[in-house]
Amino acid sequence: MKTNVDWKAIDDERLKKLSVHSFCGAVASNLGQLCRDDAGTFKKKAAGLGQIECRFGSELKARMERQKIVFTTEADAPNQDDFIKGFLRNQ
């Protein structure tokens, strides 16, 4: 699955401080884990997804747009992995 990052929203200071890979890769990592843990059910859901779009913003959000997950991450938001897992399980 392809992940696109909104690089325009990441200023130089944020780029120096944060691991963009760890924030934006969290959705794909959790998708993979859910597919391994619940291959029978979740893998079918995940098969219909085609893309992840990652953005940095002022709050943690996730939504579906057709077959794309739009994930907005916030550097100081706690429990991002739990948030993503909960979102993915409810899709």
mmCIF file as gemmi writes it, N, C-alpha and C atoms, coordinates in Angstrom:
data_model
loop_
_atom_site.group_PDB
_atom_site.id
_atom_site.type_symbol
_atom_site.label_atom_id
_atom_site.label_alt_id
_atom_site.label_comp_id
_atom_site.label_asym_id
_atom_site.label_entity_id
_atom_site.label_seq_id
_atom_site.pdbx_PDB_ins_code
_atom_site.Cartn_x
_atom_site.Cartn_y
_atom_site.Cartn_z
_atom_site.occupancy
_atom_site.B_iso_or_equiv
_atom_site.pdbx_formal_charge
_atom_site.auth_seq_id
_atom_site.auth_asym_id
_atom_site.pdbx_PDB_model_num
ATOM 1 N N . MET Axp A 1 ? 0.838 -1.165 0 1 0 ? 1 A 1
ATOM 2 C CA . MET Axp A 1 ? 0 0 0 1 0 ? 1 A 1
ATOM 3 C C . MET Axp A 1 ? 0.89 1.237 0 1 0 ? 1 A 1
ATOM 4 N N . LYS Axp A 2 ? 0.53 2.189 -0.786 1 0 ? 2 A 1
ATOM 5 C CA . LYS Axp A 2 ? 1.314 3.41 -0.939 1 0 ? 2 A 1
ATOM 6 C C . LYS Axp A 2 ? 0.95 4.418 0.155 1 0 ? 2 A 1
ATOM 7 N N . THR Axp A 3 ? 1.968 5.05 0.736 1 0 ? 3 A 1
ATOM 8 C CA . THR Axp A 3 ? 1.767 6.12 1.71 1 0 ? 3 A 1
ATOM 9 C C . THR Axp A 3 ? 2.311 7.408 1.133 1 0 ? 3 A 1
ATOM 10 N N . ASN Axp A 4 ? 1.468 8.427 1.098 1 0 ? 4 A 1
ATOM 11 C CA . ASN Axp A 4 ? 1.885 9.76 0.666 1 0 ? 4 A 1
ATOM 12 C C . ASN Axp A 4 ? 1.968 10.658 1.883 1 0 ? 4 A 1
ATOM 13 N N . VAL Axp A 5 ? 2.984 11.486 1.934 1 0 ? 5 A 1
ATOM 14 C CA . VAL Axp A 5 ? 3.18 12.431 3.027 1 0 ? 5 A 1
ATOM 15 C C . VAL Axp A 5 ? 2.977 13.834 2.483 1 0 ? 5 A 1
ATOM 16 N N . ASP Axp A 6 ? 2.233 14.655 3.21 1 0 ? 6 A 1
ATOM 17 C CA . ASP Axp A 6 ? 2.047 16.058 2.844 1 0 ? 6 A 1
ATOM 18 C C . ASP Axp A 6 ? 3.282 16.829 3.323 1 0 ? 6 A 1
ATOM 19 N N . TRP Axp A 7 ? 4.316 16.821 2.503 1 0 ? 7 A 1
ATOM 20 C CA . TRP Axp A 7 ? 5.598 17.43 2.872 1 0 ? 7 A 1
ATOM 21 C C . TRP Axp A 7 ? 5.5 18.939 3.028 1 0 ? 7 A 1
ATOM 22 N N . LYS Axp A 8 ? 4.558 19.574 2.36 1 0 ? 8 A 1
ATOM 23 C CA . LYS Axp A 8 ? 4.412 21.033 2.461 1 0 ? 8 A 1
ATOM 24 C C . LYS Axp A 8 ? 4.022 21.467 3.866 1 0 ? 8 A 1
ATOM 25 N N . ALA Axp A 9 ? 3.375 20.585 4.596 1 0 ? 9 A 1
ATOM 26 C CA . ALA Axp A 9 ? 2.918 20.91 5.951 1 0 ? 9 A 1
ATOM 27 C C . ALA Axp A 9 ? 3.996 20.679 7.012 1 0 ? 9 A 1
ATOM 28 N N . ILE Axp A 10 ? 5.162 20.223 6.611 1 0 ? 10 A 1
ATOM 29 C CA . ILE Axp A 10 ? 6.235 19.927 7.565 1 0 ? 10 A 1
ATOM 30 C C . ILE Axp A 10 ? 7.336 20.968 7.392 1 0 ? 10 A 1
ATOM 31 N N . ASP Axp A 11 ? 7.428 21.868 8.359 1 0 ? 11 A 1
ATOM 32 C CA . ASP Axp A 11 ? 8.477 22.892 8.278 1 0 ? 11 A 1
ATOM 33 C C . ASP Axp A 11 ? 9.82 22.305 8.702 1 0 ? 11 A 1
ATOM 34 N N . ASP Axp A 12 ? 10.879 23.073 8.508 1 0 ? 12 A 1
ATOM 35 C CA . ASP Axp A 12 ? 12.226 22.588 8.794 1 0 ? 12 A 1
ATOM 36 C C . ASP Axp A 12 ? 12.416 22.194 10.255 1 0 ? 12 A 1
ATOM 37 N N . GLU Axp A 13 ? 11.856 22.961 11.182 1 0 ? 13 A 1
ATOM 38 C CA . GLU Axp A 13 ? 12.003 22.639 12.602 1 0 ? 13 A 1
ATOM 39 C C . GLU Axp A 13 ? 11.357 21.3 12.94 1 0 ? 13 A 1
ATOM 40 N N . ARG Axp A 14 ? 10.169 21.086 12.422 1 0 ? 14 A 1
ATOM 41 C CA . ARG Axp A 14 ? 9.468 19.824 12.675 1 0 ? 14 A 1
ATOM 42 C C . ARG Axp A 14 ? 10.236 18.663 12.044 1 0 ? 14 A 1
ATOM 43 N N . LEU Axp A 15 ? 10.761 18.9 10.864 1 0 ? 15 A 1
ATOM 44 C CA . LEU Axp A 15 ? 11.525 17.862 10.167 1 0 ? 15 A 1
ATOM 45 C C . LEU Axp A 15 ? 12.783 17.484 10.942 1 0 ? 15 A 1
ATOM 46 N N . LYS Axp A 16 ? 13.415 18.461 11.591 1 0 ? 16 A 1
ATOM 47 C CA . LYS Axp A 16 ? 14.62 18.19 12.397 1 0 ? 16 A 1
ATOM 48 C C . LYS Axp A 16 ? 14.29 17.418 13.672 1 0 ? 16 A 1
ATOM 49 N N . LYS Axp A 17 ? 13.123 17.698 14.269 1 0 ? 17 A 1
ATOM 50 C CA . LYS Axp A 17 ? 12.766 17.125 15.566 1 0 ? 17 A 1
ATOM 51 C C . LYS Axp A 17 ? 12.09 15.76 15.484 1 0 ? 17 A 1
ATOM 52 N N . LEU Axp A 18 ? 11.319 15.532 14.436 1 0 ? 18 A 1
ATOM 53 C CA . LEU Axp A 18 ? 10.448 14.358 14.396 1 0 ? 18 A 1
ATOM 54 C C . LEU Axp A 18 ? 10.923 13.307 13.401 1 0 ? 18 A 1
ATOM 55 N N . SER Axp A 19 ? 10.57 12.096 13.682 1 0 ? 19 A 1
ATOM 56 C CA . SER Axp A 19 ? 10.78 11.011 12.742 1 0 ? 19 A 1
ATOM 57 C C . SER Axp A 19 ? 9.5 10.866 11.926 1 0 ? 19 A 1
ATOM 58 N N . VAL Axp A 20 ? 9.491 11.47 10.748 1 0 ? 20 A 1
ATOM 59 C CA . VAL Axp A 20 ? 8.308 11.431 9.892 1 0 ? 20 A 1
ATOM 60 C C . VAL Axp A 20 ? 7.931 9.977 9.613 1 0 ? 20 A 1
ATOM 61 N N . HIS Axp A 21 ? 8.937 9.156 9.409 1 0 ? 21 A 1
ATOM 62 C CA . HIS Axp A 21 ? 8.696 7.736 9.142 1 0 ? 21 A 1
ATOM 63 C C . HIS Axp A 21 ? 7.902 7.081 10.259 1 0 ? 21 A 1
ATOM 64 N N . SER Axp A 22 ? 8.259 7.337 11.492 1 0 ? 22 A 1
ATOM 65 C CA . SER Axp A 22 ? 7.562 6.665 12.597 1 0 ? 22 A 1
ATOM 66 C C . SER Axp A 22 ? 6.135 7.169 12.743 1 0 ? 22 A 1
ATOM 67 N N . PHE Axp A 23 ? 5.905 8.449 12.535 1 0 ? 23 A 1
ATOM 68 C CA . PHE Axp A 23 ? 4.545 8.978 12.634 1 0 ? 23 A 1
ATOM 69 C C . PHE Axp A 23 ? 3.695 8.503 11.458 1 0 ? 23 A 1
ATOM 70 N N . CYS Axp A 24 ? 4.184 8.693 10.252 1 0 ? 24 A 1
ATOM 71 C CA . CYS Axp A 24 ? 3.392 8.363 9.059 1 0 ? 24 A 1
ATOM 72 C C . CYS Axp A 24 ? 3.382 6.867 8.761 1 0 ? 24 A 1
ATOM 73 N N . GLY Axp A 25 ? 4.373 6.151 9.216 1 0 ? 25 A 1
ATOM 74 C CA . GLY Axp A 25 ? 4.41 4.711 9.014 1 0 ? 25 A 1
ATOM 75 C C . GLY Axp A 25 ? 3.532 3.941 9.979 1 0 ? 25 A 1
ATOM 76 N N . ALA Axp A 26 ? 3.016 4.632 10.992 1 0 ? 26 A 1
ATOM 77 C CA . ALA Axp A 26 ? 2.209 3.958 12.011 1 0 ? 26 A 1
ATOM 78 C C . ALA Axp A 26 ? 0.935 3.348 11.434 1 0 ? 26 A 1
ATOM 79 N N . VAL Axp A 27 ? 0.331 4 10.462 1 0 ? 27 A 1
ATOM 80 C CA . VAL Axp A 27 ? -0.901 3.46 9.89 1 0 ? 27 A 1
ATOM 81 C C . VAL Axp A 27 ? -0.606 2.152 9.162 1 0 ? 27 A 1
ATOM 82 N N . ALA Axp A 28 ? 0.408 2.154 8.304 1 0 ? 28 A 1
ATOM 83 C CA . ALA Axp A 28 ? 0.756 0.942 7.56 1 0 ? 28 A 1
ATOM 84 C C . ALA Axp A 28 ? 1.207 -0.169 8.506 1 0 ? 28 A 1
ATOM 85 N N . SER Axp A 29 ? 1.966 0.168 9.521 1 0 ? 29 A 1
ATOM 86 C CA . SER Axp A 29 ? 2.411 -0.837 10.496 1 0 ? 29 A 1
ATOM 87 C C . SER Axp A 29 ? 1.227 -1.483 11.206 1 0 ? 29 A 1
ATOM 88 N N . ASN Axp A 30 ? 0.285 -0.666 11.622 1 0 ? 30 A 1
ATOM 89 C CA . ASN Axp A 30 ? -0.892 -1.199 12.311 1 0 ? 30 A 1
ATOM 90 C C . ASN Axp A 30 ? -1.791 -1.984 11.371 1 0 ? 30 A 1
ATOM 91 N N . LEU Axp A 31 ? -1.896 -1.57 10.116 1 0 ? 31 A 1
ATOM 92 C CA . LEU Axp A 31 ? -2.635 -2.366 9.132 1 0 ? 31 A 1
ATOM 93 C C . LEU Axp A 31 ? -2.019 -3.751 9.005 1 0 ? 31 A 1
ATOM 94 N N . GLY Axp A 32 ? -0.713 -3.789 8.88 1 0 ? 32 A 1
ATOM 95 C CA . GLY Axp A 32 ? -0.013 -5.062 8.766 1 0 ? 32 A 1
ATOM 96 C C . GLY Axp A 32 ? -0.216 -5.944 9.979 1 0 ? 32 A 1
ATOM 97 N N . GLN Axp A 33 ? -0.141 -5.347 11.162 1 0 ? 33 A 1
ATOM 98 C CA . GLN Axp A 33 ? -0.32 -6.113 12.397 1 0 ? 33 A 1
ATOM 99 C C . GLN Axp A 33 ? -1.732 -6.664 12.499 1 0 ? 33 A 1
ATOM 100 N N . LEU Axp A 34 ? -2.726 -5.845 12.17 1 0 ? 34 A 1
ATOM 101 C CA . LEU Axp A 34 ? -4.117 -6.317 12.221 1 0 ? 34 A 1
ATOM 102 C C . LEU Axp A 34 ? -4.361 -7.423 11.201 1 0 ? 34 A 1
ATOM 103 N N . CYS Axp A 35 ? -3.734 -7.323 10.048 1 0 ? 35 A 1
ATOM 104 C CA . CYS Axp A 35 ? -3.868 -8.391 9.04 1 0 ? 35 A 1
ATOM 105 C C . CYS Axp A 35 ? -3.263 -9.693 9.54 1 0 ? 35 A 1
ATOM 106 N N . ARG Axp A 36 ? -2.143 -9.616 10.238 1 0 ? 36 A 1
ATOM 107 C CA . ARG Axp A 36 ? -1.52 -10.822 10.786 1 0 ? 36 A 1
ATOM 108 C C . ARG Axp A 36 ? -2.34 -11.392 11.94 1 0 ? 36 A 1
ATOM 109 N N . ASP Axp A 37 ? -2.879 -10.515 12.794 1 0 ? 37 A 1
ATOM 110 C CA . ASP Axp A 37 ? -3.625 -10.963 13.975 1 0 ? 37 A 1
ATOM 111 C C . ASP Axp A 37 ? -5.008 -11.508 13.638 1 0 ? 37 A 1
ATOM 112 N N . ASP Axp A 38 ? -5.644 -10.945 12.623 1 0 ? 38 A 1
ATOM 113 C CA . ASP Axp A 38 ? -7.023 -11.307 12.293 1 0 ? 38 A 1
ATOM 114 C C . ASP Axp A 38 ? -7.156 -11.469 10.777 1 0 ? 38 A 1
ATOM 115 N N . ALA Axp A 39 ? -6.375 -12.385 10.243 1 0 ? 39 A 1
ATOM 116 C CA . ALA Axp A 39 ? -6.282 -12.543 8.783 1 0 ? 39 A 1
ATOM 117 C C . ALA Axp A 39 ? -7.624 -12.838 8.139 1 0 ? 39 A 1
ATOM 118 N N . GLY Axp A 40 ? -8.462 -13.589 8.795 1 0 ? 40 A 1
ATOM 119 C CA . GLY Axp A 40 ? -9.738 -13.967 8.197 1 0 ? 40 A 1
ATOM 120 C C . GLY Axp A 40 ? -10.664 -12.798 7.935 1 0 ? 40 A 1
ATOM 121 N N . THR Axp A 41 ? -10.763 -11.887 8.876 1 0 ? 41 A 1
ATOM 122 C CA . THR Axp A 41 ? -11.702 -10.781 8.765 1 0 ? 41 A 1
ATOM 123 C C . THR Axp A 41 ? -11.034 -9.508 8.277 1 0 ? 41 A 1
ATOM 124 N N . PHE Axp A 42 ? -9.976 -9.12 8.945 1 0 ? 42 A 1
ATOM 125 C CA . PHE Axp A 42 ? -9.404 -7.81 8.654 1 0 ? 42 A 1
ATOM 126 C C . PHE Axp A 42 ? -8.711 -7.743 7.3 1 0 ? 42 A 1
ATOM 127 N N . LYS Axp A 43 ? -8.114 -8.838 6.889 1 0 ? 43 A 1
ATOM 128 C CA . LYS Axp A 43 ? -7.406 -8.847 5.609 1 0 ? 43 A 1
ATOM 129 C C . LYS Axp A 43 ? -8.358 -8.513 4.454 1 0 ? 43 A 1
ATOM 130 N N . LYS Axp A 44 ? -9.596 -8.957 4.542 1 0 ? 44 A 1
ATOM 131 C CA . LYS Axp A 44 ? -10.589 -8.644 3.514 1 0 ? 44 A 1
ATOM 132 C C . LYS Axp A 44 ? -10.884 -7.153 3.485 1 0 ? 44 A 1
ATOM 133 N N . LYS Axp A 45 ? -10.998 -6.532 4.659 1 0 ? 45 A 1
ATOM 134 C CA . LYS Axp A 45 ? -11.222 -5.089 4.731 1 0 ? 45 A 1
ATOM 135 C C . LYS Axp A 45 ? -10.029 -4.337 4.146 1 0 ? 45 A 1
ATOM 136 N N . ALA Axp A 46 ? -8.843 -4.748 4.533 1 0 ? 46 A 1
ATOM 137 C CA . ALA Axp A 46 ? -7.627 -4.053 4.105 1 0 ? 46 A 1
ATOM 138 C C . ALA Axp A 46 ? -7.389 -4.182 2.609 1 0 ? 46 A 1
ATOM 139 N N . ALA Axp A 47 ? -7.862 -5.262 2.007 1 0 ? 47 A 1
ATOM 140 C CA . ALA Axp A 47 ? -7.65 -5.478 0.576 1 0 ? 47 A 1
ATOM 141 C C . ALA Axp A 47 ? -8.291 -4.376 -0.261 1 0 ? 47 A 1
ATOM 142 N N . GLY Axp A 48 ? -9.338 -3.749 0.246 1 0 ? 48 A 1
ATOM 143 C CA . GLY Axp A 48 ? -10.016 -2.684 -0.486 1 0 ? 48 A 1
ATOM 144 C C . GLY Axp A 48 ? -9.378 -1.319 -0.338 1 0 ? 48 A 1
ATOM 145 N N . LEU Axp A 49 ? -8.372 -1.229 0.505 1 0 ? 49 A 1
ATOM 146 C CA . LEU Axp A 49 ? -7.698 0.047 0.718 1 0 ? 49 A 1
ATOM 147 C C . LEU Axp A 49 ? -6.54 0.196 -0.254 1 0 ? 49 A 1
ATOM 148 N N . GLY Axp A 50 ? -6.372 1.373 -0.804 1 0 ? 50 A 1
ATOM 149 C CA . GLY Axp A 50 ? -5.332 1.544 -1.796 1 0 ? 50 A 1
ATOM 150 C C . GLY Axp A 50 ? -4.232 2.515 -1.429 1 0 ? 50 A 1
ATOM 151 N N . GLN Axp A 51 ? -4.503 3.399 -0.454 1 0 ? 51 A 1
ATOM 152 C CA . GLN Axp A 51 ? -3.531 4.453 -0.199 1 0 ? 51 A 1
ATOM 153 C C . GLN Axp A 51 ? -3.695 5.003 1.215 1 0 ? 51 A 1
ATOM 154 N N . ILE Axp A 52 ? -2.594 5.491 1.747 1 0 ? 52 A 1
ATOM 155 C CA . ILE Axp A 52 ? -2.586 6.201 3.026 1 0 ? 52 A 1
ATOM 156 C C . ILE Axp A 52 ? -2.037 7.589 2.742 1 0 ? 52 A 1
ATOM 157 N N . GLU Axp A 53 ? -2.726 8.591 3.244 1 0 ? 53 A 1
ATOM 158 C CA . GLU Axp A 53 ? -2.223 9.966 3.131 1 0 ? 53 A 1
ATOM 159 C C . GLU Axp A 53 ? -1.938 10.45 4.54 1 0 ? 53 A 1
ATOM 160 N N . CYS Axp A 54 ? -0.727 10.899 4.775 1 0 ? 54 A 1
ATOM 161 C CA . CYS Axp A 54 ? -0.308 11.335 6.104 1 0 ? 54 A 1
ATOM 162 C C . CYS Axp A 54 ? -0.056 12.836 6.098 1 0 ? 54 A 1
ATOM 163 N N . ARG Axp A 55 ? -0.594 13.48 7.119 1 0 ? 55 A 1
ATOM 164 C CA . ARG Axp A 55 ? -0.423 14.928 7.288 1 0 ? 55 A 1
ATOM 165 C C . ARG Axp A 55 ? -0.064 15.215 8.736 1 0 ? 55 A 1
ATOM 166 N N . PHE Axp A 56 ? 0.594 16.318 8.962 1 0 ? 56 A 1
ATOM 167 C CA . PHE Axp A 56 ? 0.814 16.805 10.316 1 0 ? 56 A 1
ATOM 168 C C . PHE Axp A 56 ? -0.135 17.967 10.53 1 0 ? 56 A 1
ATOM 169 N N . GLY Axp A 57 ? -0.783 18.014 11.699 1 0 ? 57 A 1
ATOM 170 C CA . GLY Axp A 57 ? -1.731 19.067 11.984 1 0 ? 57 A 1
ATOM 171 C C . GLY Axp A 57 ? -1.784 19.369 13.466 1 0 ? 57 A 1
ATOM 172 N N . SER Axp A 58 ? -2.837 20.05 13.864 1 0 ? 58 A 1
ATOM 173 C CA . SER Axp A 58 ? -2.962 20.478 15.256 1 0 ? 58 A 1
ATOM 174 C C . SER Axp A 58 ? -3.673 19.454 16.137 1 0 ? 58 A 1
ATOM 175 N N . GLU Axp A 59 ? -4.231 18.399 15.52 1 0 ? 59 A 1
ATOM 176 C CA . GLU Axp A 59 ? -4.882 17.353 16.309 1 0 ? 59 A 1
ATOM 177 C C . GLU Axp A 59 ? -4.811 16.016 15.58 1 0 ? 59 A 1
ATOM 178 N N . LEU Axp A 60 ? -5.003 14.966 16.32 1 0 ? 60 A 1
ATOM 179 C CA . LEU Axp A 60 ? -4.967 13.606 15.79 1 0 ? 60 A 1
ATOM 180 C C . LEU Axp A 60 ? -6.322 13.279 15.175 1 0 ? 60 A 1
ATOM 181 N N . LYS Axp A 61 ? -6.339 12.908 13.878 1 0 ? 61 A 1
ATOM 182 C CA . LYS Axp A 61 ? -7.595 12.594 13.191 1 0 ? 61 A 1
ATOM 183 C C . LYS Axp A 61 ? -7.335 11.504 12.163 1 0 ? 61 A 1
ATOM 184 N N . ALA Axp A 62 ? -8.377 10.788 11.83 1 0 ? 62 A 1
ATOM 185 C CA . ALA Axp A 62 ? -8.319 9.802 10.753 1 0 ? 62 A 1
ATOM 186 C C . ALA Axp A 62 ? -9.697 9.724 10.122 1 0 ? 62 A 1
ATOM 187 N N . ARG Axp A 63 ? -9.718 9.544 8.808 1 0 ? 63 A 1
ATOM 188 C CA . ARG Axp A 63 ? -10.985 9.378 8.105 1 0 ? 63 A 1
ATOM 189 C C . ARG Axp A 63 ? -10.743 8.594 6.825 1 0 ? 63 A 1
ATOM 190 N N . MET Axp A 64 ? -11.817 8.054 6.307 1 0 ? 64 A 1
ATOM 191 C CA . MET Axp A 64 ? -11.761 7.334 5.041 1 0 ? 64 A 1
ATOM 192 C C . MET Axp A 64 ? -12.282 8.237 3.937 1 0 ? 64 A 1
ATOM 193 N N . GLU Axp A 65 ? -11.592 8.26 2.822 1 0 ? 65 A 1
ATOM 194 C CA . GLU Axp A 65 ? -12.053 8.925 1.605 1 0 ? 65 A 1
ATOM 195 C C . GLU Axp A 65 ? -11.945 7.898 0.493 1 0 ? 65 A 1
ATOM 196 N N . ARG Axp A 66 ? -13.068 7.313 0.148 1 0 ? 66 A 1
ATOM 197 C CA . ARG Axp A 66 ? -13.124 6.199 -0.807 1 0 ? 66 A 1
ATOM 198 C C . ARG Axp A 66 ? -12.212 5.089 -0.315 1 0 ? 66 A 1
ATOM 199 N N . GLN Axp A 67 ? -11.183 4.725 -1.067 1 0 ? 67 A 1
ATOM 200 C CA . GLN Axp A 67 ? -10.271 3.653 -0.628 1 0 ? 67 A 1
ATOM 201 C C . GLN Axp A 67 ? -8.983 4.211 -0.027 1 0 ? 67 A 1
ATOM 202 N N . LYS Axp A 68 ? -9.034 5.43 0.47 1 0 ? 68 A 1
ATOM 203 C CA . LYS Axp A 68 ? -7.841 6.068 1.023 1 0 ? 68 A 1
ATOM 204 C C . LYS Axp A 68 ? -8.059 6.416 2.496 1 0 ? 68 A 1
ATOM 205 N N . ILE Axp A 69 ? -7.059 6.122 3.317 1 0 ? 69 A 1
ATOM 206 C CA . ILE Axp A 69 ? -7.068 6.543 4.716 1 0 ? 69 A 1
ATOM 207 C C . ILE Axp A 69 ? -6.333 7.879 4.781 1 0 ? 69 A 1
ATOM 208 N N . VAL Axp A 70 ? -6.998 8.887 5.301 1 0 ? 70 A 1
ATOM 209 C CA . VAL Axp A 70 ? -6.368 10.193 5.501 1 0 ? 70 A 1
ATOM 210 C C . VAL Axp A 70 ? -6.099 10.315 6.994 1 0 ? 70 A 1
ATOM 211 N N . PHE Axp A 71 ? -4.832 10.338 7.341 1 0 ? 71 A 1
ATOM 212 C CA . PHE Axp A 71 ? -4.401 10.354 8.734 1 0 ? 71 A 1
ATOM 213 C C . PHE Axp A 71 ? -3.688 11.664 9.018 1 0 ? 71 A 1
ATOM 214 N N . THR Axp A 72 ? -4.184 12.389 10.006 1 0 ? 72 A 1
ATOM 215 C CA . THR Axp A 72 ? -3.521 13.612 10.46 1 0 ? 72 A 1
ATOM 216 C C . THR Axp A 72 ? -2.944 13.318 11.823 1 0 ? 72 A 1
ATOM 217 N N . THR Axp A 73 ? -1.661 13.515 11.946 1 0 ? 73 A 1
ATOM 218 C CA . THR Axp A 73 ? -0.982 13.229 13.2 1 0 ? 73 A 1
ATOM 219 C C . THR Axp A 73 ? -0.55 14.528 13.863 1 0 ? 73 A 1
ATOM 220 N N . GLU Axp A 74 ? -0.411 14.474 15.161 1 0 ? 74 A 1
ATOM 221 C CA . GLU Axp A 74 ? 0.037 15.619 15.933 1 0 ? 74 A 1
ATOM 222 C C . GLU Axp A 74 ? 1.156 15.111 16.826 1 0 ? 74 A 1
ATOM 223 N N . ALA Axp A 75 ? 2.272 15.79 16.806 1 0 ? 75 A 1
ATOM 224 C CA . ALA Axp A 75 ? 3.483 15.279 17.452 1 0 ? 75 A 1
ATOM 225 C C . ALA Axp A 75 ? 3.307 14.948 18.93 1 0 ? 75 A 1
ATOM 226 N N . ASP Axp A 76 ? 2.5 15.692 19.656 1 0 ? 76 A 1
ATOM 227 C CA . ASP Axp A 76 ? 2.379 15.477 21.097 1 0 ? 76 A 1
ATOM 228 C C . ASP Axp A 76 ? 1.15 14.663 21.497 1 0 ? 76 A 1
ATOM 229 N N . ALA Axp A 77 ? 0.393 14.181 20.534 1 0 ? 77 A 1
ATOM 230 C CA . ALA Axp A 77 ? -0.809 13.402 20.857 1 0 ? 77 A 1
ATOM 231 C C . ALA Axp A 77 ? -0.401 12.056 21.456 1 0 ? 77 A 1
ATOM 232 N N . PRO Axp A 78 ? -1.006 11.699 22.596 1 0 ? 78 A 1
ATOM 233 C CA . PRO Axp A 78 ? -0.666 10.418 23.22 1 0 ? 78 A 1
ATOM 234 C C . PRO Axp A 78 ? -1.379 9.25 22.538 1 0 ? 78 A 1
ATOM 235 N N . ASN Axp A 79 ? -0.847 8.064 22.709 1 0 ? 79 A 1
ATOM 236 C CA . ASN Axp A 79 ? -1.496 6.815 22.284 1 0 ? 79 A 1
ATOM 237 C C . ASN Axp A 79 ? -1.896 6.789 20.813 1 0 ? 79 A 1
ATOM 238 N N . GLN Axp A 80 ? -1.017 7.239 19.94 1 0 ? 80 A 1
ATOM 239 C CA . GLN Axp A 80 ? -1.343 7.273 18.521 1 0 ? 80 A 1
ATOM 240 C C . GLN Axp A 80 ? -1.583 5.875 17.961 1 0 ? 80 A 1
ATOM 241 N N . ASP Axp A 81 ? -0.812 4.899 18.379 1 0 ? 81 A 1
ATOM 242 C CA . ASP Axp A 81 ? -1.024 3.533 17.903 1 0 ? 81 A 1
ATOM 243 C C . ASP Axp A 81 ? -2.399 3.01 18.303 1 0 ? 81 A 1
ATOM 244 N N . ASP Axp A 82 ? -2.807 3.267 19.549 1 0 ? 82 A 1
ATOM 245 C CA . ASP Axp A 82 ? -4.134 2.837 19.997 1 0 ? 82 A 1
ATOM 246 C C . ASP Axp A 82 ? -5.226 3.537 19.199 1 0 ? 82 A 1
ATOM 247 N N . PHE Axp A 83 ? -5.033 4.815 18.928 1 0 ? 83 A 1
ATOM 248 C CA . PHE Axp A 83 ? -6 5.578 18.137 1 0 ? 83 A 1
ATOM 249 C C . PHE Axp A 83 ? -6.144 4.973 16.74 1 0 ? 83 A 1
ATOM 250 N N . ILE Axp A 84 ? -5.015 4.669 16.111 1 0 ? 84 A 1
ATOM 251 C CA . ILE Axp A 84 ? -5.038 4.111 14.755 1 0 ? 84 A 1
ATOM 252 C C . ILE Axp A 84 ? -5.681 2.73 14.753 1 0 ? 84 A 1
ATOM 253 N N . LYS Axp A 85 ? -5.295 1.876 15.7 1 0 ? 85 A 1
ATOM 254 C CA . LYS Axp A 85 ? -5.894 0.536 15.771 1 0 ? 85 A 1
ATOM 255 C C . LYS Axp A 85 ? -7.397 0.603 15.938 1 0 ? 85 A 1
ATOM 256 N N . GLY Axp A 86 ? -7.865 1.477 16.821 1 0 ? 86 A 1
ATOM 257 C CA . GLY Axp A 86 ? -9.293 1.631 17.026 1 0 ? 86 A 1
ATOM 258 C C . GLY Axp A 86 ? -10.002 2.105 15.763 1 0 ? 86 A 1
ATOM 259 N N . PHE Axp A 87 ? -9.4 3.053 15.092 1 0 ? 87 A 1
ATOM 260 C CA . PHE Axp A 87 ? -9.979 3.558 13.838 1 0 ? 87 A 1
ATOM 261 C C . PHE Axp A 87 ? -10.06 2.441 12.798 1 0 ? 87 A 1
ATOM 262 N N . LEU Axp A 88 ? -8.969 1.719 12.618 1 0 ? 88 A 1
ATOM 263 C CA . LEU Axp A 88 ? -8.939 0.673 11.601 1 0 ? 88 A 1
ATOM 264 C C . LEU Axp A 88 ? -9.919 -0.455 11.906 1 0 ? 88 A 1
ATOM 265 N N . ARG Axp A 89 ? -10.029 -0.832 13.152 1 0 ? 89 A 1
ATOM 266 C CA . ARG Axp A 89 ? -10.961 -1.908 13.521 1 0 ? 89 A 1
ATOM 267 C C . ARG Axp A 89 ? -12.412 -1.526 13.253 1 0 ? 89 A 1
ATOM 268 N N . ASN Axp A 90 ? -12.72 -0.253 13.307 1 0 ? 90 A 1
ATOM 269 C CA . ASN Axp A 90 ? -14.1 0.204 13.13 1 0 ? 90 A 1
ATOM 270 C C . ASN Axp A 90 ? -14.441 0.539 11.686 1 0 ? 90 A 1
ATOM 271 N N . GLN Axp A 91 ? -13.57 0.256 10.766 1 0 ? 91 A 1
ATOM 272 C CA . GLN Axp A 91 ? -13.854 0.55 9.353 1 0 ? 91 A 1
ATOM 273 C C . GLN Axp A 91 ? -14.511 -0.61 8.682 1 0 ? 91 A 1
